[in-house]
Amino acid sequence: MIDEARRLAPRFAARAAATDRDGSFPVDDFADLRDAGLFGLMVPARLGGAGAGFADYAEVAYELARGNGATALVFNMHASVTGALGGISDTLADALGLPPEAMAARDEHLKAAAAGSWYAVAMSERGVGSRLSKLTTSYQRVDDGYRITGSKTFCSGAGHADAYLVAARSASDPTQVSQFLVPAGDGMRVEETWDALGMRATGSHDLHIDVTVPESALLGGLEGLALVAVQLAPHWMVASYAAVYVGVARAAVDAAVAHVNERGLGHLPAVRARIGRADAAVSAAHLAVREAARRVDEAPGEVETNRWVWRAKLLAGTTAAEVAASMLEAAGTSAMRRGHPLERLYRDARAGSLQPATSDVCADWLGTDALGGDPDSDGVAPRW
Ligand SMILES: Cc1cc2nc3c(=O)[nH]c(=O)nc-3n(C[C@H](O)[C@H](O)[C@H](O)COP(=O)(O)OP(=O)(O)OC[C@H]3O[C@@H](n4cnc5c(N)ncnc54)[C@H](O)[C@@H]3O)c2cc1C
């Protein structure tokens, strides 16, 4: 799968300028991902997938992002849904008391992914961001399942995904935040609002929801699992973007090297030093992402693993923005023209620190921890 991602990256890179310019969804990239079987990356082998771990995912995301960060970011949403679902072991299911019907439904969602379906994440809301504890989208029990109503924003891949992971709050018990997998179609209306500075091809539009779903759509089969899922698998919520932004940063270095060689600027010491510093910074951030990913696979949930997860997100986000800015400066004004790869990469890289957990929130988490506090509960505001 990593080789497949490497094979696809140049194809994505060739299409990236057009989808960025138009703010259109990279439909052809997604057809390539489907054909390569990548929608089954995180699906266990017994259900027809590749059975990848988090470290494998991180390598795939890095390679895809070297081609097109926007494509890799949308793919990350699908990988997060399938990775979190596939990560529920029988032992964990027993410990949480998940009903067998919910595990059967989970297997069906994963089999569908291995067969070529892909899932988007509809969590964020206007004025709330991704803070699960503040969501206003609500659900209530009805005879044949659940009725969900509300509006989401920043939903990458809206209008193209086969189903959406929707986070919503119980109308009867607002302390319960649950997650549903809702098929695209009636009751899921996309409003095309995404016209952003960077990651323009992610199609992160608003989604208006008024839908009734069967009981099997409630992930885990129990209400109130959304915050539990963040605690059990913080790597998907916090650090899965990290590999994407390190890939974007590496693409910026590659684009600068190509530009500098083409323009014959390599003899300038300041240009050479910028490229040298950028290479070191991207390599260091990549190592941090790999270390976090290795620990997630080997020692999930351990205190030191979680520290690396937050470090990786912080380093990837800040490194991408700093490196892309420096590479633009090394390349000069001609790289600022629309259509030049560095112009797009500079804007795409800017989004890394802003995606939750934002760089400021990551730094606060790590600082609170270093000072002996409880980083999950001692923030100035709830983390989620
Ligand atoms: C390219 C892109 C694609 C995205 N795709 C998706 C998607 O597919 N699905 C989805 O659901 N969302 C998606 N998002 C949205 C994203 O996950 C966040 O929900 C969103 O960026 C939060 O926006 P916000 O404007 O409310 O800012 P916030 O994240 O709320 O940040 C506002 C400010 O508050 C600070 N802050 C936030 N939380 C805390 C805290 N706990 N303590 C202290 N300070 C805090 C931040 O550092 C920042 O300075 C995407 C975002 C981007 C940029």
The ligand as an SDF file (V2000), in Angstrom:
LIG
                    3D

 53 58  0  0  0  0  0  0  0  0999 V2000
   -8.5530   21.9090    5.6660 C   0  0  0  0  0  0  0  0  0  0  0  0
   -9.4790   21.5520    6.7690 C   0  0  0  0  0  0  0  0  0  0  0  0
  -10.2660   20.4170    6.6750 C   0  0  0  0  0  0  0  0  0  0  0  0
  -11.1360   20.0740    7.7090 C   0  0  0  0  0  0  0  0  0  0  0  0
  -11.9240   18.9540    7.5810 N   0  0  0  0  0  0  0  0  0  0  0  0
  -12.7900   18.6340    8.5660 C   0  0  0  0  0  0  0  0  0  0  0  0
  -13.6430   17.4980    8.4430 C   0  0  0  0  0  0  0  0  0  0  0  0
  -13.5960   16.7360    7.4610 O   0  0  0  0  0  0  0  0  0  0  0  0
  -14.5370   17.2490    9.4160 N   0  0  0  0  0  0  0  0  0  0  0  0
  -14.6460   18.0320   10.5220 C   0  0  0  0  0  0  0  0  0  0  0  0
  -15.4850   17.7440   11.3720 O   0  0  0  0  0  0  0  0  0  0  0  0
  -13.8490   19.1320   10.6710 N   0  0  0  0  0  0  0  0  0  0  0  0
  -12.9420   19.4410    9.7230 C   0  0  0  0  0  0  0  0  0  0  0  0
  -12.1440   20.5570    9.8450 N   0  0  0  0  0  0  0  0  0  0  0  0
  -12.4020   21.4620   10.9490 C   0  0  0  0  0  0  0  0  0  0  0  0
  -11.4560   21.3070   12.0760 C   0  0  0  0  0  0  0  0  0  0  0  0
  -11.4280   19.9710   12.4550 O   0  0  0  0  0  0  0  0  0  0  0  0
  -11.8680   22.1950   13.2770 C   0  0  0  0  0  0  0  0  0  0  0  0
  -13.0740   21.8080   13.8040 O   0  0  0  0  0  0  0  0  0  0  0  0
  -11.9850   23.5730   12.9260 C   0  0  0  0  0  0  0  0  0  0  0  0
  -10.8390   23.9680   12.2800 O   0  0  0  0  0  0  0  0  0  0  0  0
  -12.2050   24.3810   14.2120 C   0  0  0  0  0  0  0  0  0  0  0  0
  -12.5170   25.6510   13.7900 O   0  0  0  0  0  0  0  0  0  0  0  0
  -12.7410   26.8990   14.6890 P   0  0  0  0  0  0  0  0  0  0  0  0
  -12.7970   28.0080   13.7080 O   0  0  0  0  0  0  0  0  0  0  0  0
  -13.8840   26.7450   15.6090 O   0  0  0  0  0  0  0  0  0  0  0  0
  -11.3990   27.0560   15.5190 O   0  0  0  0  0  0  0  0  0  0  0  0
  -10.9380   26.3950   16.8830 P   0  0  0  0  0  0  0  0  0  0  0  0
  -10.2060   25.1170   16.6510 O   0  0  0  0  0  0  0  0  0  0  0  0
  -12.0220   26.3340   17.8900 O   0  0  0  0  0  0  0  0  0  0  0  0
   -9.8460   27.4490   17.2990 O   0  0  0  0  0  0  0  0  0  0  0  0
  -10.0940   28.8440   17.5730 C   0  0  0  0  0  0  0  0  0  0  0  0
   -9.0220   29.3300   18.5250 C   0  0  0  0  0  0  0  0  0  0  0  0
   -9.2610   28.7810   19.8270 O   0  0  0  0  0  0  0  0  0  0  0  0
   -8.1260   28.0730   20.2850 C   0  0  0  0  0  0  0  0  0  0  0  0
   -8.6130   26.8710   20.9980 N   0  0  0  0  0  0  0  0  0  0  0  0
   -9.4160   25.8950   20.5020 C   0  0  0  0  0  0  0  0  0  0  0  0
   -9.6430   24.9590   21.4580 N   0  0  0  0  0  0  0  0  0  0  0  0
   -8.9850   25.3620   22.5540 C   0  0  0  0  0  0  0  0  0  0  0  0
   -8.8330   24.8250   23.8640 C   0  0  0  0  0  0  0  0  0  0  0  0
   -9.4110   23.6710   24.2290 N   0  0  0  0  0  0  0  0  0  0  0  0
   -8.0480   25.4900   24.7350 N   0  0  0  0  0  0  0  0  0  0  0  0
   -7.4570   26.6370   24.3800 C   0  0  0  0  0  0  0  0  0  0  0  0
   -7.5600   27.2080   23.1620 N   0  0  0  0  0  0  0  0  0  0  0  0
   -8.3210   26.5810   22.2630 C   0  0  0  0  0  0  0  0  0  0  0  0
   -7.3620   27.6790   19.0020 C   0  0  0  0  0  0  0  0  0  0  0  0
   -5.9870   27.4610   19.2620 O   0  0  0  0  0  0  0  0  0  0  0  0
   -7.6040   28.9030   18.1330 C   0  0  0  0  0  0  0  0  0  0  0  0
   -6.6890   29.9220   18.4610 O   0  0  0  0  0  0  0  0  0  0  0  0
  -11.2330   20.9030    8.8530 C   0  0  0  0  0  0  0  0  0  0  0  0
  -10.4280   22.0320    8.9720 C   0  0  0  0  0  0  0  0  0  0  0  0
   -9.5450   22.3580    7.9450 C   0  0  0  0  0  0  0  0  0  0  0  0
   -8.6770   23.5770    8.1210 C   0  0  0  0  0  0  0  0  0  0  0  0
  1  2  1  0
  2  3  1  0
  2 52  2  0
  3  4  2  0
  4  5  1  0
  4 50  1  0
  5  6  2  0
  6  7  1  0
  6 13  1  0
  7  8  2  0
  7  9  1  0
  9 10  1  0
 10 11  2  0
 10 12  1  0
 12 13  2  0
 13 14  1  0
 14 15  1  0
 14 50  1  0
 15 16  1  0
 16 17  1  0
 16 18  1  0
 18 19  1  0
 18 20  1  0
 20 21  1  0
 20 22  1  0
 22 23  1  0
 23 24  1  0
 24 25  2  0
 24 26  1  0
 24 27  1  0
 27 28  1  0
 28 29  2  0
 28 30  1  0
 28 31  1  0
 31 32  1  0
 32 33  1  0
 33 34  1  0
 33 48  1  0
 34 35  1  0
 35 36  1  0
 35 46  1  0
 36 37  1  0
 36 45  1  0
 37 38  2  0
 38 39  1  0
 39 40  1  0
 39 45  2  0
 40 41  1  0
 40 42  2  0
 42 43  1  0
 43 44  2  0
 44 45  1  0
 46 47  1  0
 46 48  1  0
 48 49  1  0
 50 51  2  0
 51 52  1  0
 52 53  1  0
M  END
$$$$
